[in-house]
C-alpha cells in the first residue's frame, strides 16, 4: 500500500501524529520541525532507526520532499504556515485552531480553492467514540431534525501551564480571549448535524484568581449560544473552570442522544445513551445505551483523546490516497466550528448583543472581511488590537512568568536526562 509522506511541524503536540505514522499502513513521517532543540531530541529518541530529517526552521522544512504537512505549532499561527505549505504543493492537516483573524480566514479559504490541495482540520473531539456515533445516528435520522445541543470542554490547565506556555509572557495561551478555543466543545455538534451557524451571543467567566497565578489574561471560561441555519440552538462552554468536563448532548424532533458523564464512571465519551421515538408524534419511546465500535478500534486503542488522535490522521491520509469514504473536516466546516467563538467575543465586547456569523463560502461576503485583523495578538492585529477580556487586558509582573519559567526548566531538565538515558540504552542495544 502506498504511504503518504508526512512532515510534522511541532514536536510536542505533533508527537501523536508522529506516533501514528510510525504504526500506520497509509502514512510515514519523513521530516520533523520544531524551534526547541529539546523537543527534537525527544523525537530523535522516539523515531530511532527511521530515516527522518530534523529542522528548526520552517522555511527549510517545507522544502523537504514530502506530500503533506501536519501543523501542530502554536494555535494562533496555523493559517500562515498552512497557506505557505499549500502554495508549495503540500496537503495540510491543521491542528486547532484554523485562523485567528477574518483576514486569515479569507486567505486560507481562497488558498484551498486556488491550489486544490487537501486541507483537513484536526478537531479530534469530533472523532471520539460517542460523538462520532451521534453523527452516524443523526445522518440516519434516528432522532429527527436537530433542535438543541450542548457541548462541553472544560479543562483546568493550571497544573500543566508551565509545560504548555514555557513561562513566555507573550505565549498565545496567555493572550487569547475567553471564547477563542471553542472548537472542542462546539465542533462535534457541527460535525454531527452538518448545519451552519448563523448567529451567536457570547458570555465570559469572571474569575481572575487562577488566571492571575498562571499569567493568563483572558476570562476564566467562555460560552457561545449559537443559532444554526435550521433554527436549532447550541450551548457551547469551554475554558478553565476548576473541575474538568467533556460532554455532548443532542436533542432532535424524535429524541435525544448523549455521551456518559465522566463522573458516572460508565465509559465517559466511549458510551452513548439514545432515547428516541421511531414514529415521531406517536411517542413510542425506545431507550438504549452502548459503547460503539469501529473497524479500526484495535489499531486506535493506544491513541489519546478517546482514540480520536488516530482517526483524524487515518482519515487525512486516506483522503490524500483518494478514499471516498475518508471523513475529514474541510476548511468551510472548520470555519463553522471556529467563527462562532470569534464572534461570541465580539458579542461580549459589545455587551452581549447577538452577532451574525459570516458565511465565507460566499465570495461577496469575504470582501467585507478581507482586511479585518481584529484579534488579541499585537503582532497581527495592528490598529485593530482587542483587549484580552471584557474588562481590558490585565498586566502581571515578571515574577509570575519567572515562576512558570522555572517550573518549565525543571521539567525540561528531567526530560532531557530521560532522553539521554534512553538514547544511551538504545545505542548499547544496537551495538
C-alpha positions as CSV (number, residue, x, y, z in Angstrom):
1,X,0.0,0.0,0.0
2,X,1.3,3.5,-0.9
3,X,2.2,5.6,2.1
4,X,1.7,9.4,2.3
5,X,5.0,11.1,3.2
6,X,4.3,13.5,6.0
7,X,6.3,16.2,7.7
8,X,5.3,17.3,11.2
9,X,5.7,20.9,12.4
10,X,5.6,20.9,16.2
11,X,7.3,18.1,18.0
12,X,5.3,18.2,21.3
13,X,1.7,18.1,20.2
14,X,2.9,16.6,16.9
15,X,4.2,13.6,18.8
16,X,0.8,11.9,18.5
17,X,0.8,12.4,14.7
18,X,4.4,11.1,14.6
19,X,3.4,8.0,16.6
20,X,0.5,7.4,14.1
21,X,2.9,7.5,11.2
22,X,5.3,5.0,12.9
23,X,2.5,2.4,13.0
24,X,0.3,3.3,10.0
25,X,-0.1,1.4,6.8
26,X,-1.0,4.5,4.9
27,X,1.5,7.1,6.1
28,X,5.1,7.6,7.2
29,X,6.9,10.6,8.8
30,X,9.9,11.9,6.8
31,X,10.6,15.2,8.4
32,X,10.1,16.9,11.8
33,X,10.5,20.6,12.7
34,X,10.5,22.5,16.0
35,X,12.1,25.6,17.3
36,X,13.0,23.9,20.6
37,X,16.1,21.6,20.4
38,X,14.9,19.5,23.4
39,X,11.7,18.7,21.5
40,X,13.6,17.5,18.5
41,X,16.0,15.4,20.8
42,X,12.9,13.7,22.3
43,X,11.7,12.8,18.8
44,X,15.1,11.6,17.7
45,X,14.8,9.0,20.6
46,X,11.2,8.3,19.7
47,X,12.0,7.7,16.0
48,X,15.3,5.9,16.4
49,X,16.1,3.8,13.3
50,X,13.8,5.7,10.9
51,X,15.0,7.8,8.1
52,X,13.8,11.3,9.2
53,X,15.2,14.8,8.6
54,X,15.1,17.3,11.5
55,X,14.7,21.0,11.2
56,X,14.5,24.1,13.4
57,X,13.4,26.4,10.5
58,X,10.0,26.1,8.8
59,X,11.2,27.6,5.5
60,X,13.8,24.9,5.2
61,X,11.5,22.2,6.5
62,X,8.7,23.0,4.0
63,X,11.2,22.4,1.1
64,X,11.6,18.8,2.1
65,X,10.4,16.2,-0.3
66,X,7.0,15.2,1.2
67,X,3.3,15.0,0.3
68,X,1.7,16.6,3.3
69,X,2.4,18.7,6.4
70,X,0.9,18.4,9.9
71,X,0.8,21.8,11.6
72,X,1.0,21.2,15.4
73,X,2.7,24.6,16.1
74,X,1.2,27.5,18.1
75,X,-2.6,27.7,17.7
76,X,-2.6,31.3,16.6
77,X,0.0,30.6,13.8
78,X,-1.6,27.8,11.8
79,X,-3.0,29.8,8.9
80,X,0.2,31.4,7.7
81,X,2.0,28.1,7.7
82,X,-0.9,26.3,6.0
83,X,-1.1,28.9,3.3
84,X,2.6,28.7,2.6
85,X,2.5,24.9,2.6
86,X,-0.4,24.6,0.2
87,X,1.1,27.1,-2.2
88,X,4.2,24.8,-2.3
89,X,2.0,21.9,-3.2
90,X,1.7,20.2,0.2
91,X,-1.6,18.9,1.6
92,X,-2.3,20.3,5.1
93,X,-3.5,18.8,8.4
94,X,-4.1,21.8,10.7
95,X,-4.3,21.3,14.5
96,X,-6.7,23.6,16.3
97,X,-7.3,26.4,15.7
98,X,-7.6,27.2,11.9
99,X,-7.1,31.0,12.0
100,X,-7.0,33.9,14.4
101,X,-8.4,36.7,12.2
102,X,-11.0,37.2,9.5
103,X,-8.3,38.3,7.1
104,X,-6.5,34.9,7.6
105,X,-9.9,33.1,7.2
106,X,-10.4,34.7,3.8
107,X,-6.9,34.0,2.7
108,X,-6.9,30.4,3.9
109,X,-10.2,29.5,2.1
110,X,-9.0,31.1,-1.1
111,X,-5.7,29.3,-1.0
112,X,-7.5,26.0,-0.6
113,X,-9.7,26.9,-3.6
114,X,-6.9,28.1,-5.8
115,X,-4.4,25.3,-5.1
116,X,-6.8,22.4,-4.9
117,X,-4.8,20.9,-2.1
118,X,-6.5,18.9,0.7
119,X,-7.0,20.9,3.9
120,X,-8.1,18.8,6.9
121,X,-8.9,20.4,10.2
122,X,-7.8,18.3,13.2
123,X,-10.7,18.7,15.5
124,X,-10.2,15.4,17.1
125,X,-13.1,15.6,19.6
126,X,-15.4,15.0,16.6
127,X,-13.9,11.5,16.3
128,X,-14.3,10.4,19.9
129,X,-16.5,7.3,20.1
130,X,-19.8,8.7,21.3
131,X,-19.8,12.0,19.3
132,X,-18.9,10.1,16.2
133,X,-21.7,7.6,16.8
134,X,-24.0,10.5,17.2
135,X,-23.0,11.7,13.8
136,X,-23.9,8.3,12.3
137,X,-27.2,8.1,14.0
138,X,-28.1,11.7,13.1
139,X,-27.4,11.2,9.5
140,X,-29.7,8.1,9.6
141,X,-32.5,10.2,11.0
142,X,-32.5,8.4,14.4
143,X,-33.6,11.5,16.4
144,X,-35.1,13.6,13.6
145,X,-34.3,17.2,13.0
146,X,-31.8,19.0,15.3
147,X,-33.4,21.3,17.8
148,X,-30.9,21.8,20.7
149,X,-27.5,20.6,21.7
150,X,-24.8,21.1,24.3
151,X,-21.0,20.7,24.1
152,X,-18.6,21.0,27.0
153,X,-14.8,21.1,27.0
154,X,-13.8,22.3,30.5
155,X,-10.1,21.9,31.2
156,X,-8.4,23.4,34.2
157,X,-4.9,23.7,32.8
158,X,-3.2,25.3,35.8
159,X,-1.2,22.2,36.7
160,X,0.2,21.9,33.2
161,X,0.6,25.6,32.4
162,X,4.4,25.5,32.7
163,X,4.7,22.7,30.2
164,X,2.4,24.4,27.6
165,X,3.4,28.0,27.9
166,X,7.1,27.8,29.0
167,X,6.8,31.0,31.1
168,X,6.5,33.1,27.9
169,X,4.5,36.3,28.7
170,X,3.5,36.6,25.0
171,X,2.6,33.0,24.6
172,X,-0.7,32.7,22.7
173,X,-2.4,30.9,25.6
174,X,-1.6,33.8,27.9
175,X,-3.1,36.3,25.4
176,X,-6.1,34.5,23.9
177,X,-9.7,35.6,24.7
178,X,-12.2,33.5,26.6
179,X,-14.1,32.2,23.5
180,X,-11.1,31.6,21.3
181,X,-10.5,27.9,21.9
182,X,-14.1,26.9,21.1
183,X,-13.9,24.0,18.7
184,X,-13.5,21.2,21.2
185,X,-16.9,22.0,22.6
186,X,-18.8,23.3,19.5
187,X,-17.0,21.3,16.8
188,X,-18.6,17.9,17.5
189,X,-22.1,19.4,17.4
190,X,-21.4,21.0,14.0
191,X,-19.9,17.7,12.7
192,X,-22.9,15.7,14.0
193,X,-25.5,17.9,12.4
194,X,-23.8,19.3,9.3
195,X,-25.6,22.6,10.0
196,X,-24.0,26.1,9.6
197,X,-24.0,28.5,12.5
198,X,-25.7,31.9,11.6
199,X,-25.6,33.9,14.8
200,X,-24.1,33.9,18.3
201,X,-24.3,35.5,21.7
202,X,-21.2,35.3,23.9
203,X,-20.6,35.2,27.7
204,X,-17.3,35.3,29.7
205,X,-16.5,33.9,33.1
206,X,-15.2,36.5,35.5
207,X,-12.9,34.6,37.9
208,X,-9.4,36.1,37.9
209,X,-7.6,34.4,40.8
210,X,-6.4,31.2,38.9
211,X,-5.7,33.3,35.8
212,X,-3.5,35.7,37.7
213,X,-1.5,32.8,39.2
214,X,-1.0,31.4,35.7
215,X,-0.3,34.7,34.0
216,X,-3.3,34.2,31.7
217,X,-5.0,37.4,30.7
218,X,-8.4,36.0,29.4
219,X,-11.7,35.5,31.2
220,X,-11.8,32.2,33.1
221,X,-14.2,30.5,30.6
222,X,-16.3,31.2,27.6
223,X,-19.8,30.4,26.5
224,X,-21.3,30.6,23.0
225,X,-25.1,30.4,22.5
226,X,-25.3,29.6,18.8
227,X,-28.2,29.6,16.4
228,X,-27.9,27.2,13.5
229,X,-29.3,27.6,10.0
230,X,-32.4,25.5,10.7
231,X,-33.2,27.5,13.9
232,X,-31.7,25.0,16.3
233,X,-29.7,26.3,19.2
234,X,-26.3,25.1,20.7
235,X,-24.8,25.9,24.0
236,X,-21.0,25.6,23.9
237,X,-18.9,26.0,27.1
238,X,-15.2,25.7,27.4
239,X,-12.2,27.0,29.4
240,X,-10.8,26.9,32.9
241,X,-13.5,26.1,35.4
242,X,-12.0,24.3,38.3
243,X,-13.3,20.8,37.5
244,X,-12.9,19.2,34.1
245,X,-15.7,18.0,31.8
246,X,-16.1,16.6,28.3
247,X,-19.7,16.0,27.4
248,X,-22.1,16.2,24.4
249,X,-25.9,16.1,24.2
250,X,-28.1,16.4,21.1
251,X,-31.9,16.8,21.0
252,X,-34.0,16.3,17.9
253,X,-37.6,16.2,16.8
254,X,-37.8,12.4,17.6
255,X,-35.5,12.0,20.6
256,X,-32.2,12.7,22.3
257,X,-28.7,11.2,22.5
258,X,-25.7,12.0,24.7
259,X,-22.5,10.6,26.0
260,X,-21.8,9.4,29.6
261,X,-20.7,12.0,32.1
262,X,-17.1,11.4,33.4
263,X,-18.2,11.2,37.0
264,X,-20.8,8.5,36.2
265,X,-17.9,6.0,35.8
266,X,-19.8,4.4,32.9
267,X,-17.4,4.7,30.0
268,X,-17.5,8.5,29.6
269,X,-17.1,9.6,25.9
270,X,-16.9,5.9,24.9
271,X,-20.6,5.3,25.9
272,X,-23.7,6.7,24.2
273,X,-27.3,6.9,25.5
274,X,-30.1,7.1,23.0
275,X,-33.7,7.8,23.7
276,X,-35.7,8.0,20.5
277,X,-39.2,7.7,19.0
278,X,-39.2,5.8,15.7
279,X,-42.6,7.2,14.8
280,X,-42.5,10.9,15.5
281,X,-45.7,12.1,17.2
282,X,-46.8,8.7,18.5
283,X,-44.2,8.8,21.3
284,X,-43.3,5.2,21.2
285,X,-40.1,5.8,23.1
286,X,-37.1,3.4,22.9
287,X,-34.0,3.6,25.0
288,X,-30.6,2.0,24.5
289,X,-27.1,2.6,25.7
290,X,-23.9,1.0,24.5
291,X,-20.2,1.5,23.6
292,X,-20.0,1.9,19.8
293,X,-17.3,0.2,17.9
294,X,-15.4,1.0,14.7
295,X,-13.3,-1.1,12.3
296,X,-10.0,0.4,13.4
297,X,-10.6,0.3,17.1
298,X,-7.8,-2.3,17.7
299,X,-5.3,0.0,15.9
300,X,-6.5,3.1,17.6
301,X,-6.7,1.9,21.3
302,X,-3.3,3.3,22.2
303,X,-4.0,6.9,20.9
304,X,-5.1,9.8,23.1
305,X,-8.3,11.8,23.4
306,X,-10.6,8.8,23.3
307,X,-8.7,7.2,20.4
308,X,-9.6,10.2,18.2
309,X,-6.0,11.2,17.5
310,X,-5.8,8.0,15.4
311,X,-8.9,8.7,13.4
312,X,-8.0,12.3,12.4
313,X,-4.7,11.2,10.9
314,X,-6.1,8.0,9.4
315,X,-8.8,9.9,7.5
316,X,-6.4,12.6,6.4
317,X,-4.0,10.0,4.8
318,X,-7.0,8.2,3.3
319,X,-8.3,11.4,1.8
320,X,-5.0,12.1,0.1
321,X,-4.9,8.5,-1.2
322,X,-8.4,9.0,-2.8
323,X,-10.6,7.0,-0.4
324,X,-14.1,8.5,-1.0
325,X,-15.2,7.3,2.5
326,X,-12.5,9.3,4.3
327,X,-14.2,11.7,6.7
328,X,-12.2,14.9,7.1
329,X,-13.2,18.4,8.2
330,X,-12.7,20.8,5.3
331,X,-11.9,24.5,5.5
332,X,-15.5,25.6,5.4
333,X,-16.6,23.3,8.2
334,X,-13.5,24.4,10.2
335,X,-14.8,28.0,9.9
336,X,-18.2,26.9,11.0
337,X,-16.6,25.5,14.2
338,X,-14.3,28.4,14.9
339,X,-16.1,31.6,13.8
340,X,-18.9,31.3,16.5
341,X,-16.1,31.7,19.1
342,X,-14.6,34.7,17.3
343,X,-18.0,36.5,17.0
344,X,-19.0,35.5,20.5
345,X,-16.1,37.5,21.8
346,X,-17.2,40.5,19.7
347,X,-20.7,40.0,21.3
348,X,-19.1,40.0,24.7
349,X,-17.2,43.3,24.0
350,X,-20.5,44.8,22.8
351,X,-22.3,43.9,25.9
352,X,-23.8,40.6,24.9
353,X,-25.7,41.5,21.7
354,X,-26.3,38.9,19.0
355,X,-23.7,38.8,16.2
356,X,-24.2,37.5,12.7
357,X,-21.7,34.8,11.7
358,X,-20.4,35.4,8.2
359,X,-20.8,32.7,5.6
360,X,-17.4,32.7,4.0
361,X,-18.5,30.2,1.3
362,X,-20.0,33.4,-0.3
363,X,-17.3,35.3,-2.2
364,X,-19.2,38.5,-1.8
365,X,-19.2,38.1,2.0
366,X,-15.4,37.6,2.0
367,X,-14.9,41.1,0.6
368,X,-16.4,42.6,3.7
369,X,-13.8,40.9,5.9
370,X,-10.7,40.7,3.7
371,X,-8.7,43.3,5.7
372,X,-10.1,42.5,9.2
373,X,-7.2,41.8,11.5
374,X,-9.0,42.2,14.8
375,X,-7.6,39.8,17.5
376,X,-5.6,39.9,20.7
377,X,-2.2,39.2,19.1
378,X,-0.3,42.5,18.9
379,X,2.0,41.1,16.1
380,X,-1.0,40.6,13.8
381,X,-3.8,42.9,14.9
382,X,-2.2,46.3,14.1
383,X,-4.6,49.1,14.9
384,X,-7.4,46.6,15.4
385,X,-6.0,45.1,18.6
386,X,-8.6,43.8,21.0
387,X,-8.4,43.5,24.8
388,X,-8.0,40.0,26.2
389,X,-11.1,40.3,28.4
390,X,-14.2,42.4,28.6
391,X,-12.6,44.3,31.5
392,X,-9.5,45.1,29.4
393,X,-6.0,43.5,29.3
394,X,-4.6,42.8,32.8
395,X,-0.9,43.3,33.5
396,X,1.1,40.8,35.6
397,X,4.6,41.4,37.0
398,X,7.6,39.5,35.6
399,X,7.7,37.4,38.8
400,X,4.6,35.5,37.6
401,X,6.3,34.4,34.4
402,X,9.6,33.8,36.1
403,X,8.0,31.3,38.4
404,X,6.3,29.5,35.5
405,X,9.5,29.5,33.5
406,X,11.4,28.0,36.5
407,X,8.9,25.1,36.7
408,X,9.2,24.6,32.9
409,X,13.0,24.5,33.1
410,X,12.9,21.9,35.9
411,X,10.6,19.7,33.8
412,X,12.9,20.2,30.8
413,X,15.9,19.0,32.7
414,X,14.2,15.9,33.8
415,X,13.0,15.2,30.2
416,X,16.5,15.8,28.8
417,X,18.1,13.4,31.3
418,X,15.5,10.8,30.5
419,X,16.0,11.2,26.7
420,X,19.8,11.0,27.3
421,X,19.4,7.7,29.2
422,X,17.1,6.3,26.6
423,X,19.4,7.2,23.8
424,X,22.4,5.6,25.5
425,X,20.3,2.5,26.2
426,X,19.3,2.2,22.5
427,X,22.9,2.6,21.4
428,X,24.0,-0.1,23.7
429,X,21.2,-2.4,22.4
430,X,22.2,-1.8,18.8
431,X,25.9,-2.5,19.4
